[in-house]
Amino acid sequence: MAQRGYKVLEYDASIDKGPYNHPNICFHKKFVGLQNSDNMTTLEAIIENNELDSALPNILQIDIENAEWDIFERIDMELINQYFHQVIFEFHGCNPEEMLETKRKLEILERINQCYQPIHFHFNNHGKIFYCRNLFFSVTLEVSYLRRDMSENLMHYGYRKKGIVEGFDFPTHPANPEIPIRFC
């Protein structure tokens, strides 16, 4: 995105500097959370401090190693809906054997689905993998969403029924095979 001329904001307190050096990338050594502190900032503060324009096609990408569930359980979805056309998640800990957590996570996904339509889904093949009913599943899911008011025109094309999108989906762990998607 930086090479295409877009401003990229990176937030991660677990590393000392951003992994990429580009004039369009601005790295902040902070976690994103529900409160402001020395090593944490809120989404509201990010929007304000970086003067995000809600009219622009902003994209929010979230890969926060299982903290996404706590944050999105309490975050203001209308704020996200106002500022971000797309949201890209890596959901961790999607273990169907954990019934109470599964119920909680489904409720959080329902909150997201009120504002956003999933447009792409990919199993992350690095981590715990299940085999059930002749299908493989991963506990880590990569999901791209588009704001519902923008996605309605696209949905008449229908959904992908199965498979890997060649040239787009790549294994997270190259030594492990890709996990195909089959919707029933």
ABEGO torsion letter per residue (X at the ends): XAAAGBBBBBBBAABABBABBBAABBBBBBBBBABBBAABBBAAAAAAAAGBBAABBBBBBBBAGGAAAAAAAABBAAAAAAABABBBBBBBGBBAABAAAAAAAAAAAAAAAAABBBABBBBBABEBBBBBGGBBBBABBBBBBBBAAAAAAAAAAEBBABEBBBGABBBABAABBBBBBBBX
